[in-house]
Amino acid sequence: MAEESSSDGWKALHGASVQWPVDMPDDLLEFVVGSAKKHIAAVEDWQANGDDAVTAIKADLDTNWEPNWHVIVGRNFGSETTHESRRYCFFYLEDKAVLVFKA
């Protein structure tokens, strides 16, 4: 796993720029980033089909890591969430911000 540290609170992990510290085990984080990369890359027209990618990421998590996951993908948004311990991450894949948490 290639890892780059940054003093501004971000780390390059699994091909994403992850907000650090992350509240998620590494195996789960790797799964989340991999799922997001796969489903986001498959979308050619984000405005028309972006919801399909978000739904697919959530389905992957609900199937493999038990329900009830929440997935938000966008470019400019803020959030304040309550989540299960060790079940939260926020990262960037190119121009897409991805927030994933379990409640």
Backbone as XML, in Angstrom:
<?xml version="1.0"?>
<chain id="A" units="angstrom">
  <residue number="1" name="MET">
    <atom name="N" x="0.858" y="-1.173" z="0.000"/>
    <atom name="CA" x="0.000" y="0.000" z="0.000"/>
    <atom name="C" x="0.901" y="1.231" z="0.000"/>
  </residue>
  <residue number="2" name="ALA">
    <atom name="N" x="0.789" y="2.027" z="-1.045"/>
    <atom name="CA" x="1.529" y="3.286" z="-1.096"/>
    <atom name="C" x="0.787" y="4.314" z="-0.262"/>
  </residue>
  <residue number="3" name="GLU">
    <atom name="N" x="1.534" y="4.996" z="0.571"/>
    <atom name="CA" x="0.916" y="5.954" z="1.482"/>
    <atom name="C" x="1.755" y="7.219" z="1.522"/>
  </residue>
  <residue number="4" name="GLU">
    <atom name="N" x="1.117" y="8.345" z="1.361"/>
    <atom name="CA" x="1.796" y="9.621" z="1.482"/>
    <atom name="C" x="1.120" y="10.415" z="2.580"/>
  </residue>
  <residue number="5" name="SER">
    <atom name="N" x="1.920" y="10.939" z="3.493"/>
    <atom name="CA" x="1.372" y="11.751" z="4.568"/>
    <atom name="C" x="1.388" y="13.213" z="4.181"/>
  </residue>
  <residue number="6" name="SER">
    <atom name="N" x="0.478" y="13.942" z="4.751"/>
    <atom name="CA" x="0.406" y="15.376" z="4.519"/>
    <atom name="C" x="0.145" y="16.056" z="5.853"/>
  </residue>
  <residue number="7" name="SER">
    <atom name="N" x="0.718" y="17.228" z="6.020"/>
    <atom name="CA" x="0.530" y="17.941" z="7.277"/>
    <atom name="C" x="-0.825" y="18.635" z="7.348"/>
  </residue>
  <residue number="8" name="ASP">
    <atom name="N" x="-1.592" y="18.634" z="6.239"/>
    <atom name="CA" x="-2.877" y="19.337" z="6.221"/>
    <atom name="C" x="-4.070" y="18.436" z="6.536"/>
  </residue>
  <residue number="9" name="GLY">
    <atom name="N" x="-3.833" y="17.213" z="7.010"/>
    <atom name="CA" x="-4.937" y="16.341" z="7.409"/>
    <atom name="C" x="-5.424" y="15.405" z="6.320"/>
  </residue>
  <residue number="10" name="TRP">
    <atom name="N" x="-4.643" y="15.184" z="5.273"/>
    <atom name="CA" x="-5.024" y="14.294" z="4.179"/>
    <atom name="C" x="-3.901" y="13.303" z="3.925"/>
  </residue>
  <residue number="11" name="LYS">
    <atom name="N" x="-4.279" y="12.066" z="3.529"/>
    <atom name="CA" x="-3.312" y="11.044" z="3.156"/>
    <atom name="C" x="-3.742" y="10.411" z="1.843"/>
  </residue>
  <residue number="12" name="ALA">
    <atom name="N" x="-2.763" y="10.079" z="1.024"/>
    <atom name="CA" x="-3.031" y="9.328" z="-0.202"/>
    <atom name="C" x="-3.035" y="7.845" z="0.161"/>
  </residue>
  <residue number="13" name="LEU">
    <atom name="N" x="-4.200" y="7.215" z="0.073"/>
    <atom name="CA" x="-4.363" y="5.790" z="0.400"/>
    <atom name="C" x="-5.251" y="5.131" z="-0.632"/>
  </residue>
  <residue number="14" name="HIS">
    <atom name="N" x="-4.831" y="3.974" z="-1.121"/>
    <atom name="CA" x="-5.655" y="3.157" z="-2.010"/>
    <atom name="C" x="-6.115" y="3.926" z="-3.255"/>
  </residue>
  <residue number="15" name="GLY">
    <atom name="N" x="-5.359" y="4.907" z="-3.673"/>
    <atom name="CA" x="-5.718" y="5.670" z="-4.864"/>
    <atom name="C" x="-6.663" y="6.830" z="-4.618"/>
  </residue>
  <residue number="16" name="ALA">
    <atom name="N" x="-6.855" y="7.205" z="-3.373"/>
    <atom name="CA" x="-7.739" y="8.324" z="-3.022"/>
    <atom name="C" x="-7.008" y="9.266" z="-2.072"/>
  </residue>
  <residue number="17" name="SER">
    <atom name="N" x="-7.495" y="10.472" z="-1.981"/>
    <atom name="CA" x="-7.007" y="11.431" z="-1.006"/>
    <atom name="C" x="-7.965" y="11.388" z="0.182"/>
  </residue>
  <residue number="18" name="VAL">
    <atom name="N" x="-7.523" y="10.765" z="1.278"/>
    <atom name="CA" x="-8.383" y="10.450" z="2.418"/>
    <atom name="C" x="-8.166" y="11.464" z="3.537"/>
  </residue>
  <residue number="19" name="GLN">
    <atom name="N" x="-9.263" y="11.989" z="4.072"/>
    <atom name="CA" x="-9.170" y="12.883" z="5.229"/>
    <atom name="C" x="-8.659" y="12.071" z="6.415"/>
  </residue>
  <residue number="20" name="TRP">
    <atom name="N" x="-7.649" y="12.609" z="7.082"/>
    <atom name="CA" x="-6.986" y="11.874" z="8.154"/>
    <atom name="C" x="-7.053" y="12.636" z="9.458"/>
  </residue>
  <residue number="21" name="PRO">
    <atom name="N" x="-7.305" y="11.991" z="10.592"/>
    <atom name="CA" x="-7.417" y="10.549" z="10.756"/>
    <atom name="C" x="-8.779" y="10.034" z="10.293"/>
  </residue>
  <residue number="22" name="VAL">
    <atom name="N" x="-8.783" y="8.806" z="9.837"/>
    <atom name="CA" x="-10.001" y="8.167" z="9.362"/>
    <atom name="C" x="-10.547" y="7.284" z="10.484"/>
  </residue>
  <residue number="23" name="ASP">
    <atom name="N" x="-11.862" y="7.187" z="10.585"/>
    <atom name="CA" x="-12.485" y="6.365" z="11.626"/>
    <atom name="C" x="-13.029" y="5.092" z="10.984"/>
  </residue>
  <residue number="24" name="MET">
    <atom name="N" x="-12.090" y="4.263" z="10.468"/>
    <atom name="CA" x="-12.484" y="3.060" z="9.748"/>
    <atom name="C" x="-11.265" y="2.134" z="9.666"/>
  </residue>
  <residue number="25" name="PRO">
    <atom name="N" x="-11.444" y="0.824" z="9.856"/>
    <atom name="CA" x="-10.323" y="-0.097" z="9.703"/>
    <atom name="C" x="-9.803" y="-0.077" z="8.257"/>
  </residue>
  <residue number="26" name="ASP">
    <atom name="N" x="-8.515" y="-0.385" z="8.087"/>
    <atom name="CA" x="-7.904" y="-0.295" z="6.769"/>
    <atom name="C" x="-8.540" y="-1.220" z="5.743"/>
  </residue>
  <residue number="27" name="ASP">
    <atom name="N" x="-8.933" y="-2.441" z="6.137"/>
    <atom name="CA" x="-9.540" y="-3.354" z="5.162"/>
    <atom name="C" x="-10.878" y="-2.817" z="4.659"/>
  </residue>
  <residue number="28" name="LEU">
    <atom name="N" x="-11.646" y="-2.202" z="5.531"/>
    <atom name="CA" x="-12.921" y="-1.610" z="5.133"/>
    <atom name="C" x="-12.690" y="-0.373" z="4.272"/>
  </residue>
  <residue number="29" name="LEU">
    <atom name="N" x="-11.722" y="0.459" z="4.648"/>
    <atom name="CA" x="-11.400" y="1.638" z="3.845"/>
    <atom name="C" x="-10.974" y="1.236" z="2.439"/>
  </residue>
  <residue number="30" name="GLU">
    <atom name="N" x="-10.142" y="0.214" z="2.333"/>
    <atom name="CA" x="-9.713" y="-0.267" z="1.016"/>
    <atom name="C" x="-10.920" y="-0.738" z="0.196"/>
  </residue>
  <residue number="31" name="PHE">
    <atom name="N" x="-11.847" y="-1.442" z="0.837"/>
    <atom name="CA" x="-13.059" y="-1.898" z="0.153"/>
    <atom name="C" x="-13.897" y="-0.714" z="-0.329"/>
  </residue>
  <residue number="32" name="VAL">
    <atom name="N" x="-14.099" y="0.273" z="0.540"/>
    <atom name="CA" x="-14.918" y="1.440" z="0.200"/>
    <atom name="C" x="-14.312" y="2.203" z="-0.977"/>
  </residue>
  <residue number="33" name="VAL">
    <atom name="N" x="-13.018" y="2.478" z="-0.902"/>
    <atom name="CA" x="-12.364" y="3.226" z="-1.988"/>
    <atom name="C" x="-12.413" y="2.428" z="-3.288"/>
  </residue>
  <residue number="34" name="GLY">
    <atom name="N" x="-12.165" y="1.134" z="-3.213"/>
    <atom name="CA" x="-12.224" y="0.292" z="-4.415"/>
    <atom name="C" x="-13.600" y="0.276" z="-5.041"/>
  </residue>
  <residue number="35" name="SER">
    <atom name="N" x="-14.620" y="0.147" z="-4.218"/>
    <atom name="CA" x="-15.996" y="0.159" z="-4.712"/>
    <atom name="C" x="-16.327" y="1.506" z="-5.348"/>
  </residue>
  <residue number="36" name="ALA">
    <atom name="N" x="-15.944" y="2.581" z="-4.678"/>
    <atom name="CA" x="-16.219" y="3.919" z="-5.206"/>
    <atom name="C" x="-15.497" y="4.142" z="-6.529"/>
  </residue>
  <residue number="37" name="LYS">
    <atom name="N" x="-14.229" y="3.740" z="-6.606"/>
    <atom name="CA" x="-13.473" y="3.908" z="-7.851"/>
    <atom name="C" x="-14.146" y="3.159" z="-8.995"/>
  </residue>
  <residue number="38" name="LYS">
    <atom name="N" x="-14.535" y="1.925" z="-8.739"/>
    <atom name="CA" x="-15.152" y="1.097" z="-9.773"/>
    <atom name="C" x="-16.462" y="1.709" z="-10.258"/>
  </residue>
  <residue number="39" name="HIS">
    <atom name="N" x="-17.338" y="2.076" z="-9.348"/>
    <atom name="CA" x="-18.666" y="2.542" z="-9.735"/>
    <atom name="C" x="-18.657" y="3.972" z="-10.275"/>
  </residue>
  <residue number="40" name="ILE">
    <atom name="N" x="-17.807" y="4.828" z="-9.746"/>
    <atom name="CA" x="-17.730" y="6.199" z="-10.258"/>
    <atom name="C" x="-17.120" y="6.211" z="-11.653"/>
  </residue>
  <residue number="41" name="ALA">
    <atom name="N" x="-16.086" y="5.385" z="-11.879"/>
    <atom name="CA" x="-15.446" y="5.317" z="-13.199"/>
    <atom name="C" x="-16.401" y="4.802" z="-14.270"/>
  </residue>
  <residue number="42" name="ALA">
    <atom name="N" x="-17.372" y="3.988" z="-13.877"/>
    <atom name="CA" x="-18.307" y="3.416" z="-14.846"/>
    <atom name="C" x="-19.344" y="4.418" z="-15.354"/>
  </residue>
  <residue number="43" name="VAL">
    <atom name="N" x="-19.445" y="5.574" z="-14.707"/>
    <atom name="CA" x="-20.453" y="6.571" z="-15.082"/>
    <atom name="C" x="-19.875" y="7.527" z="-16.115"/>
  </residue>
  <residue number="44" name="GLU">
    <atom name="N" x="-20.493" y="7.570" z="-17.283"/>
    <atom name="CA" x="-20.035" y="8.475" z="-18.337"/>
    <atom name="C" x="-20.659" y="9.860" z="-18.198"/>
  </residue>
  <residue number="45" name="ASP">
    <atom name="N" x="-21.923" y="9.921" z="-17.851"/>
    <atom name="CA" x="-22.633" y="11.196" z="-17.692"/>
    <atom name="C" x="-23.083" y="11.306" z="-16.238"/>
  </residue>
  <residue number="46" name="TRP">
    <atom name="N" x="-22.303" y="12.022" z="-15.434"/>
    <atom name="CA" x="-22.573" y="12.089" z="-14.000"/>
    <atom name="C" x="-23.938" y="12.705" z="-13.710"/>
  </residue>
  <residue number="47" name="GLN">
    <atom name="N" x="-24.318" y="13.745" z="-14.432"/>
    <atom name="CA" x="-25.607" y="14.410" z="-14.191"/>
    <atom name="C" x="-26.776" y="13.455" z="-14.416"/>
  </residue>
  <residue number="48" name="ALA">
    <atom name="N" x="-26.672" y="12.609" z="-15.416"/>
    <atom name="CA" x="-27.772" y="11.692" z="-15.738"/>
    <atom name="C" x="-27.730" y="10.403" z="-14.924"/>
  </residue>
  <residue number="49" name="ASN">
    <atom name="N" x="-26.527" y="9.885" z="-14.637"/>
    <atom name="CA" x="-26.414" y="8.548" z="-14.059"/>
    <atom name="C" x="-25.607" y="8.465" z="-12.770"/>
  </residue>
  <residue number="50" name="GLY">
    <atom name="N" x="-25.282" y="9.590" z="-12.163"/>
    <atom name="CA" x="-24.490" y="9.578" z="-10.932"/>
    <atom name="C" x="-25.167" y="8.844" z="-9.790"/>
  </residue>
  <residue number="51" name="ASP">
    <atom name="N" x="-26.486" y="8.947" z="-9.717"/>
    <atom name="CA" x="-27.215" y="8.259" z="-8.643"/>
    <atom name="C" x="-27.025" y="6.746" z="-8.717"/>
  </residue>
  <residue number="52" name="ASP">
    <atom name="N" x="-26.842" y="6.213" z="-9.935"/>
    <atom name="CA" x="-26.627" y="4.771" z="-10.079"/>
    <atom name="C" x="-25.333" y="4.341" z="-9.387"/>
  </residue>
  <residue number="53" name="ALA">
    <atom name="N" x="-24.279" y="5.155" z="-9.507"/>
    <atom name="CA" x="-23.005" y="4.838" z="-8.858"/>
    <atom name="C" x="-23.154" y="4.863" z="-7.340"/>
  </residue>
  <residue number="54" name="VAL">
    <atom name="N" x="-23.828" y="5.876" z="-6.826"/>
    <atom name="CA" x="-24.023" y="5.992" z="-5.376"/>
    <atom name="C" x="-24.816" y="4.797" z="-4.853"/>
  </residue>
  <residue number="55" name="THR">
    <atom name="N" x="-25.868" y="4.427" z="-5.552"/>
    <atom name="CA" x="-26.686" y="3.269" z="-5.165"/>
    <atom name="C" x="-25.864" y="1.987" z="-5.191"/>
  </residue>
  <residue number="56" name="ALA">
    <atom name="N" x="-24.994" y="1.838" z="-6.172"/>
    <atom name="CA" x="-24.167" y="0.633" z="-6.284"/>
    <atom name="C" x="-23.128" y="0.562" z="-5.158"/>
  </residue>
  <residue number="57" name="ILE">
    <atom name="N" x="-22.527" y="1.694" z="-4.798"/>
    <atom name="CA" x="-21.569" y="1.715" z="-3.688"/>
    <atom name="C" x="-22.270" y="1.313" z="-2.396"/>
  </residue>
  <residue number="58" name="LYS">
    <atom name="N" x="-23.446" y="1.882" z="-2.146"/>
    <atom name="CA" x="-24.218" y="1.542" z="-0.948"/>
    <atom name="C" x="-24.583" y="0.057" z="-0.937"/>
  </residue>
  <residue number="59" name="ALA">
    <atom name="N" x="-24.996" y="-0.472" z="-2.079"/>
    <atom name="CA" x="-25.364" y="-1.890" z="-2.165"/>
    <atom name="C" x="-24.159" y="-2.787" z="-1.861"/>
  </residue>
  <residue number="60" name="ASP">
    <atom name="N" x="-22.985" y="-2.427" z="-2.385"/>
    <atom name="CA" x="-21.768" y="-3.192" z="-2.072"/>
    <atom name="C" x="-21.525" y="-3.226" z="-0.566"/>
  </residue>
  <residue number="61" name="LEU">
    <atom name="N" x="-21.634" y="-2.069" z="0.075"/>
    <atom name="CA" x="-21.397" y="-1.995" z="1.520"/>
    <atom name="C" x="-22.454" y="-2.753" z="2.306"/>
  </residue>
  <residue number="62" name="ASP">
    <atom name="N" x="-23.718" y="-2.564" z="1.965"/>
    <atom name="CA" x="-24.795" y="-3.251" z="2.686"/>
    <atom name="C" x="-24.673" y="-4.765" z="2.553"/>
  </residue>
  <residue number="63" name="THR">
    <atom name="N" x="-24.233" y="-5.250" z="1.396"/>
    <atom name="CA" x="-24.101" y="-6.682" z="1.155"/>
    <atom name="C" x="-22.890" y="-7.275" z="1.876"/>
  </residue>
  <residue number="64" name="ASN">
    <atom name="N" x="-21.767" y="-6.565" z="1.818"/>
    <atom name="CA" x="-20.519" y="-7.108" z="2.340"/>
    <atom name="C" x="-20.184" y="-6.719" z="3.778"/>
  </residue>
  <residue number="65" name="TRP">
    <atom name="N" x="-20.784" y="-5.645" z="4.287"/>
    <atom name="CA" x="-20.439" y="-5.143" z="5.621"/>
    <atom name="C" x="-21.686" y="-4.852" z="6.457"/>
  </residue>
  <residue number="66" name="GLU">
    <atom name="N" x="-22.762" y="-5.524" z="6.194"/>
    <atom name="CA" x="-24.045" y="-5.368" z="6.898"/>
    <atom name="C" x="-24.624" y="-3.967" z="6.697"/>
  </residue>
  <residue number="67" name="PRO">
    <atom name="N" x="-25.961" y="-3.869" z="6.627"/>
    <atom name="CA" x="-26.625" y="-2.576" z="6.440"/>
    <atom name="C" x="-26.446" y="-1.700" z="7.677"/>
  </residue>
  <residue number="68" name="ASN">
    <atom name="N" x="-26.657" y="-0.564" z="7.695"/>
    <atom name="CA" x="-27.290" y="0.503" z="6.949"/>
    <atom name="C" x="-26.284" y="1.611" z="6.679"/>
  </residue>
  <residue number="69" name="TRP">
    <atom name="N" x="-25.689" y="1.577" z="5.500"/>
    <atom name="CA" x="-24.678" y="2.536" z="5.097"/>
    <atom name="C" x="-25.303" y="3.728" z="4.402"/>
  </residue>
  <residue number="70" name="HIS">
    <atom name="N" x="-24.612" y="4.852" z="4.501"/>
    <atom name="CA" x="-25.022" y="6.080" z="3.808"/>
    <atom name="C" x="-23.850" y="6.509" z="2.941"/>
  </residue>
  <residue number="71" name="VAL">
    <atom name="N" x="-24.146" y="6.870" z="1.692"/>
    <atom name="CA" x="-23.113" y="7.254" z="0.738"/>
    <atom name="C" x="-23.526" y="8.564" z="0.086"/>
  </residue>
  <residue number="72" name="ILE">
    <atom name="N" x="-22.623" y="9.537" z="0.118"/>
    <atom name="CA" x="-22.866" y="10.827" z="-0.512"/>
    <atom name="C" x="-21.672" y="11.103" z="-1.425"/>
  </residue>
  <residue number="73" name="VAL">
    <atom name="N" x="-21.956" y="11.418" z="-2.671"/>
    <atom name="CA" x="-20.907" y="11.739" z="-3.632"/>
    <atom name="C" x="-21.278" y="13.062" z="-4.286"/>
  </residue>
  <residue number="74" name="GLY">
    <atom name="N" x="-20.323" y="13.967" z="-4.347"/>
    <atom name="CA" x="-20.592" y="15.258" z="-4.964"/>
    <atom name="C" x="-19.329" y="16.066" z="-5.106"/>
  </residue>
  <residue number="75" name="ARG">
    <atom name="N" x="-19.497" y="17.355" z="-5.368"/>
    <atom name="CA" x="-18.334" y="18.216" z="-5.550"/>
    <atom name="C" x="-18.231" y="19.279" z="-4.472"/>
  </residue>
  <residue number="76" name="ASN">
    <atom name="N" x="-19.336" y="19.798" z="-4.014"/>
    <atom name="CA" x="-19.315" y="20.836" z="-2.989"/>
    <atom name="C" x="-20.448" y="20.581" z="-2.003"/>
  </residue>
  <residue number="77" name="PHE">
    <atom name="N" x="-20.105" y="20.071" z="-0.833"/>
    <atom name="CA" x="-21.128" y="19.861" z="0.187"/>
    <atom name="C" x="-20.467" y="19.855" z="1.557"/>
  </residue>
  <residue number="78" name="GLY">
    <atom name="N" x="-21.252" y="20.127" z="2.551"/>
    <atom name="CA" x="-20.809" y="20.045" z="3.931"/>
    <atom name="C" x="-21.671" y="19.031" z="4.650"/>
  </residue>
  <residue number="79" name="SER">
    <atom name="N" x="-21.209" y="18.596" z="5.802"/>
    <atom name="CA" x="-22.005" y="17.622" z="6.546"/>
    <atom name="C" x="-21.648" y="17.648" z="8.023"/>
  </residue>
  <residue number="80" name="GLU">
    <atom name="N" x="-22.587" y="17.173" z="8.795"/>
    <atom name="CA" x="-22.374" y="16.890" z="10.206"/>
    <atom name="C" x="-23.149" y="15.609" z="10.458"/>
  </residue>
  <residue number="81" name="THR">
    <atom name="N" x="-22.450" y="14.554" z="10.862"/>
    <atom name="CA" x="-23.102" y="13.259" z="10.977"/>
    <atom name="C" x="-22.831" y="12.616" z="12.330"/>
  </residue>
  <residue number="82" name="THR">
    <atom name="N" x="-23.725" y="11.745" z="12.708"/>
    <atom name="CA" x="-23.520" y="10.834" z="13.818"/>
    <atom name="C" x="-23.382" y="9.459" z="13.187"/>
  </residue>
  <residue number="83" name="HIS">
    <atom name="N" x="-22.384" y="8.688" z="13.611"/>
    <atom name="CA" x="-22.115" y="7.412" z="12.959"/>
    <atom name="C" x="-21.649" y="6.387" z="13.978"/>
  </residue>
  <residue number="84" name="GLU">
    <atom name="N" x="-21.711" y="5.121" z="13.552"/>
    <atom name="CA" x="-21.176" y="4.051" z="14.381"/>
    <atom name="C" x="-19.663" y="4.208" z="14.476"/>
  </residue>
  <residue number="85" name="SER">
    <atom name="N" x="-19.124" y="3.827" z="15.602"/>
    <atom name="CA" x="-17.677" y="3.867" z="15.793"/>
    <atom name="C" x="-16.983" y="3.014" z="14.742"/>
  </residue>
  <residue number="86" name="ARG">
    <atom name="N" x="-15.878" y="3.561" z="14.174"/>
    <atom name="CA" x="-15.068" y="2.865" z="13.167"/>
    <atom name="C" x="-15.808" y="2.625" z="11.855"/>
  </residue>
  <residue number="87" name="ARG">
    <atom name="N" x="-16.773" y="3.497" z="11.559"/>
    <atom name="CA" x="-17.572" y="3.349" z="10.339"/>
    <atom name="C" x="-17.799" y="4.703" z="9.654"/>
  </residue>
  <residue number="88" name="TYR">
    <atom name="N" x="-16.710" y="5.455" z="9.421"/>
    <atom name="CA" x="-16.819" y="6.773" z="8.794"/>
    <atom name="C" x="-15.556" y="7.063" z="7.992"/>
  </residue>
  <residue number="89" name="CYS">
    <atom name="N" x="-15.745" y="7.576" z="6.770"/>
    <atom name="CA" x="-14.600" y="8.063" z="5.995"/>
    <atom name="C" x="-15.062" y="9.136" z="5.014"/>
  </residue>
  <residue number="90" name="PHE">
    <atom name="N" x="-14.126" y="10.009" z="4.682"/>
    <atom name="CA" x="-14.350" y="11.063" z="3.702"/>
    <atom name="C" x="-13.100" y="11.128" z="2.850"/>
  </residue>
  <residue number="91" name="PHE">
    <atom name="N" x="-13.290" y="11.082" z="1.520"/>
    <atom name="CA" x="-12.134" y="11.100" z="0.632"/>
    <atom name="C" x="-12.511" y="11.697" z="-0.718"/>
  </residue>
  <residue number="92" name="TYR">
    <atom name="N" x="-11.475" y="12.012" z="-1.484"/>
    <atom name="CA" x="-11.639" y="12.523" z="-2.845"/>
    <atom name="C" x="-11.093" y="11.520" z="-3.838"/>
  </residue>
  <residue number="93" name="LEU">
    <atom name="N" x="-11.859" y="11.309" z="-4.894"/>
    <atom name="CA" x="-11.414" y="10.599" z="-6.085"/>
    <atom name="C" x="-11.491" y="11.620" z="-7.213"/>
  </residue>
  <residue number="94" name="GLU">
    <atom name="N" x="-10.351" y="12.131" z="-7.618"/>
    <atom name="CA" x="-10.279" y="13.200" z="-8.605"/>
    <atom name="C" x="-11.152" y="14.368" z="-8.168"/>
  </residue>
  <residue number="95" name="ASP">
    <atom name="N" x="-12.215" y="14.689" z="-8.926"/>
    <atom name="CA" x="-13.044" y="15.852" z="-8.580"/>
    <atom name="C" x="-14.269" y="15.502" z="-7.748"/>
  </residue>
  <residue number="96" name="LYS">
    <atom name="N" x="-14.413" y="14.240" z="-7.351"/>
    <atom name="CA" x="-15.579" y="13.797" z="-6.580"/>
    <atom name="C" x="-15.215" y="13.627" z="-5.108"/>
  </residue>
  <residue number="97" name="ALA">
    <atom name="N" x="-15.997" y="14.251" z="-4.241"/>
    <atom name="CA" x="-15.879" y="14.036" z="-2.801"/>
    <atom name="C" x="-16.810" y="12.886" z="-2.436"/>
  </residue>
  <residue number="98" name="VAL">
    <atom name="N" x="-16.334" y="11.978" z="-1.600"/>
    <atom name="CA" x="-17.122" y="10.803" z="-1.210"/>
    <atom name="C" x="-17.170" y="10.737" z="0.316"/>
  </residue>
  <residue number="99" name="LEU">
    <atom name="N" x="-18.375" y="10.722" z="0.858"/>
    <atom name="CA" x="-18.609" y="10.568" z="2.289"/>
    <atom name="C" x="-19.351" y="9.254" z="2.492"/>
  </residue>
  <residue number="100" name="VAL">
    <atom name="N" x="-18.812" y="8.393" z="3.345"/>
    <atom name="CA" x="-19.411" y="7.086" z="3.614"/>
    <atom name="C" x="-19.448" y="6.906" z="5.125"/>
  </residue>
  <residue number="101" name="PHE">
    <atom name="N" x="-20.638" y="6.566" z="5.638"/>
    <atom name="CA" x="-20.744" y="6.281" z="7.067"/>
    <atom name="C" x="-21.897" y="5.326" z="7.314"/>
  </residue>
  <residue number="102" name="LYS">
    <atom name="N" x="-21.836" y="4.697" z="8.475"/>
    <atom name="CA" x="-22.878" y="3.751" z="8.866"/>
    <atom name="C" x="-23.561" y="4.298" z="10.103"/>
  </residue>
  <residue number="103" name="ALA">
    <atom name="N" x="-24.907" y="4.291" z="10.069"/>
    <atom name="CA" x="-25.670" y="4.805" z="11.197"/>
    <atom name="C" x="-26.630" y="3.751" z="11.706"/>
  </residue>
</chain>
